[in-house]
């Protein structure tokens, strides 16, 4: 009887520990663990690296930095790394190092499940995968979400750091990320989803006016990983990175 009670105690104890490890709440924000990005670290978007004792204290450091949206914590070395971007793929974005655990920041009641939250730009975001435009748009609409609307150099930098997750992909189209922008061939302007002219663009030379009026806007890698330029092409011809915003 005592043996059974002891086993139950252990089960409750470790279950509780797992729940605490998987979700940390700090000042109205939750840091959720994403197990698929454990045992690796990001190669870009690092804000700082410091020593701290627990995952909670690591999350507090992230919460104290408005630019921080995700973190890695090393369980043995007690090191904490804060990022101004998200890890989207284990294939290209980081390198393998054991004992690191990954959390991203979200906002309960504002962001749906699996959506992170950026306090700098005050929106929720989720990476859906690599799809053609018709599939990608449908996936965003399932969450009442849209593609990212880039309205400034700062937002373009944030989007570029996200897209840099796929910088080493051998498929050049998979290195591109779909953003808001369709061409109005009557006014000859690029517009957002509600028909307003885009307030910020930085096209690759020759891509300002598309050859097909059904073209869409993508950001694509160039020399600067923090400043991807924009290009235009048909969205359903090849898949690209799909990030949904709420």
ABEGO torsion letter per residue (X at the ends): XAAAAAAAAAAAAAAAAAAAAABBBBGGBBBBBBAAABGBBBABGBABBBBBABAAAAAAAAAABAABABBBBBAAAGBBBBBABBBABAAAABBBBBGBBBBBBBBBGABBBGBBBBAAAGBBBBBAEBBBAAAAAAAAAAAGBBBBBBABAAAAAAAAAAAAAAAABABAAAABBBBBEBBBAAAGBBBBAAGBBBABBBBBBGAABBABAABBBBBBBBABAABBBBBBBBAAABBBBBBBBX
